[in-house]
Amino acid sequence: MKPVLNQSARFHQKPYPIIALTGGIASGKSTLAQAARDLGYPVISADELVKRIYTWPETLAWLQQHFPDVIKESKVDFQKLRALFFSDNTNQELIERFIYQRLPKAFEEKEKDFSQIEFLIYEIPLLFEKKLSDLFDVKVLSWVPREKQIQRLKSRSPELTERDIESFLNAQIPLDEKKNKVDHVFDNSAPRSEAELSQAMKLFWQQLIEG
């Protein structure tokens, strides 16, 4: 694919074009990312980078100092961390600042997994929420209607309350609004078998990247 941005204007000033893959919670974004991986395309997930950062000793030490209740047996209790995160804006800002400052380092570590990069797909849920959209050459949205998001959340995480679900969804810009801000939309709500979905996703990527 051809670059759209100058290197100096691109995310982390990378020399290759980057496709931002975004969506919302339970929108099927990670499945769409996996389809790109299955085709051999290089993909980095922001969520996976964050999870990696949470395993770093410096992160565990920082959480132990500031939020000791979320550490259990030298690991992060993510259920407690989520509750803490969404209960207080000050906590949220403090945790986000610590994690986001370390994302460039985590990105460069993950980048080493690929021997050669002609382009890259970056799975980033909060592309618009964090006002990062102008840093990417192409923007892709995995879309489902809001009621489908709620249905999927209830199905995969039955422990979540209605209040939890509303908190997650309200923390993100609605997918219908994001639809108007991207270059390409993959409709992840259509009824398909697993095989049909995989094929549709791969065709979507091939058409986008290979023309």
C-alpha positions in Angstrom: 0.0 0.0 0.0 1.1 3.6 -0.7 1.9 5.9 2.2 -0.4 8.9 2.8 1.6 10.7 5.5 5.1 12.0 5.7 7.2 10.1 8.1 7.5 13.0 10.5 3.7 13.2 10.8 3.1 9.5 11.3 2.6 7.6 14.6 6.0 7.2 16.3 7.5 8.7 13.1 7.8 5.3 11.5 9.1 5.1 7.9 6.4 2.7 6.7 2.6 3.4 6.4 0.4 2.3 9.3 -3.2 1.3 9.1 -5.2 2.1 12.3 -7.7 -0.6 13.1 -10.3 0.6 15.6 -13.7 -0.2 16.9 -15.2 -0.5 20.3 -15.6 -3.1 23.0 -17.1 -6.3 21.7 -17.1 -5.0 18.1 -15.1 -7.9 16.7 -12.0 -5.8 16.1 -9.6 -8.4 17.5 -11.1 -11.1 15.2 -10.5 -8.7 12.2 -7.0 -8.2 13.4 -6.4 -12.0 13.6 -7.6 -12.4 10.0 -4.9 -10.0 9.0 -2.3 -12.0 10.9 -3.5 -15.2 9.2 -2.7 -13.6 5.9 0.8 -12.9 7.1 0.3 -9.1 7.5 2.2 -7.5 10.4 -0.2 -6.5 13.2 0.5 -4.9 16.6 -2.3 -4.6 19.2 -2.3 -1.7 21.6 -4.2 -3.8 24.2 -1.5 -6.5 24.0 1.2 -3.8 24.5 -0.6 -2.6 27.6 -0.9 -6.1 28.9 2.8 -6.6 28.4 3.5 -3.4 30.2 1.5 -4.6 33.2 3.9 -7.6 33.5 7.0 -5.3 33.7 8.6 -5.2 37.2 8.6 -1.4 37.2 4.8 -1.4 36.6 4.1 -3.9 39.4 6.3 -1.9 41.7 4.4 1.3 40.8 1.0 -0.3 41.3 2.2 -1.8 44.6 3.1 1.7 45.8 0.0 3.6 44.5 -2.7 0.9 44.4 -1.6 -2.1 46.5 -5.1 -3.6 46.5 -4.8 -4.5 42.8 -1.7 -6.7 43.3 -2.3 -10.3 44.2 0.6 -12.8 44.4 2.9 -10.5 42.4 0.4 -10.1 39.6 -2.3 -7.6 38.6 -5.8 -8.4 39.6 -7.5 -6.9 36.5 -11.0 -7.2 37.9 -10.0 -4.9 40.8 -8.0 -2.7 38.5 -11.0 -2.2 36.2 -13.2 -1.3 39.2 -10.6 1.2 40.4 -10.1 2.6 37.0 -13.7 3.4 36.3 -14.6 4.5 39.8 -12.4 7.6 39.9 -11.2 10.0 37.2 -8.1 10.8 39.1 -7.1 7.2 39.3 -7.9 6.7 35.7 -5.7 9.6 34.6 -2.8 8.5 36.9 -2.8 5.0 35.6 -3.2 6.0 31.9 -0.3 8.5 32.2 2.0 5.8 33.6 1.0 3.2 30.9 0.9 5.5 27.9 4.4 6.9 28.7 5.7 3.3 28.2 3.8 2.4 25.0 6.4 3.7 22.6 9.0 1.4 24.2 6.6 -1.6 24.1 5.8 -0.8 20.5 9.5 -0.9 19.5 10.0 -4.1 21.3 7.1 -5.8 19.5 8.2 -4.3 16.2 11.3 -6.5 16.4 9.1 -9.6 15.9 8.9 -8.7 12.2 12.0 -9.1 10.0 10.8 -6.6 7.4 7.9 -4.2 7.6 6.5 -2.6 4.4 3.3 -1.5 6.2 1.8 -2.3 9.6 -1.7 -2.7 11.1 -2.1 -1.2 14.5 -5.1 -2.3 16.5 -6.1 0.7 18.6 -9.4 0.8 20.4 -9.2 4.5 21.5 -8.0 6.0 18.2 -10.5 8.8 18.3 -10.9 9.1 22.1 -7.2 9.8 22.4 -7.2 12.1 19.3 -4.6 10.0 17.5 -6.4 9.6 14.2 -4.3 12.1 12.2 -1.2 10.0 12.8 -2.2 7.1 10.6 -2.2 6.7 6.9 -5.5 4.7 6.7 -8.3 4.2 9.3 -10.4 1.1 9.5 -13.4 0.5 11.7 -14.9 -2.8 12.8 -18.5 -1.9 13.3 -21.6 -3.5 15.0 -24.7 -1.8 16.3 -24.7 -0.9 20.0 -27.3 -3.6 20.9 -24.9 -6.2 19.4 -22.1 -4.9 21.6 -24.3 -5.2 24.7 -25.4 -8.7 23.7 -21.8 -9.9 23.1 -20.6 -8.4 26.4 -23.3 -10.1 28.3 -22.5 -13.4 26.6 -18.8 -13.4 27.0 -18.6 -11.7 30.5 -21.8 -12.7 32.4 -20.2 -11.3 35.6 -20.6 -7.8 34.3 -23.5 -5.8 35.6 -25.6 -3.4 33.5 -23.8 -0.6 35.2 -20.4 -2.1 34.2 -21.5 -2.4 30.6 -22.8 1.1 30.4 -19.5 2.4 31.9 -17.5 0.5 29.3 -19.6 1.8 26.4 -19.9 5.4 27.7 -16.1 5.5 27.9 -15.9 5.2 24.2 -17.2 7.2 21.3 -20.2 5.4 19.7 -19.4 3.2 16.7 -22.0 5.0 14.6 -20.1 8.3 15.2 -16.7 6.7 14.4 -18.2 5.4 11.1 -18.0 8.9 9.7 -14.4 9.4 10.7 -12.7 6.4 9.0 -11.7 5.4 5.5 -13.0 1.8 5.5 -15.7 0.0 7.5 -16.1 -3.7 8.1 -19.6 -4.7 9.0 -19.1 -7.3 11.8 -22.8 -7.7 12.5 -23.9 -9.7 9.5 -24.9 -13.3 10.3 -22.1 -15.6 9.1 -20.7 -18.9 9.9 -17.1 -18.9 11.4 -15.7 -19.9 8.0 -17.7 -17.3 6.2 -16.6 -14.6 8.6 -13.0 -15.5 8.3 -13.2 -15.5 4.5 -15.0 -12.1 4.4 -12.4 -10.6 6.7 -9.5 -11.9 4.7 -11.1 -10.6 1.4 -11.6 -7.2 3.1 -7.9 -7.0 4.0 -6.7 -8.2 0.6 -8.8 -5.7 -1.3 -7.6 -2.9 1.0 -3.9 -3.6 1.0 -3.4 -5.3 -2.3 -5.9 -3.4 -4.3 
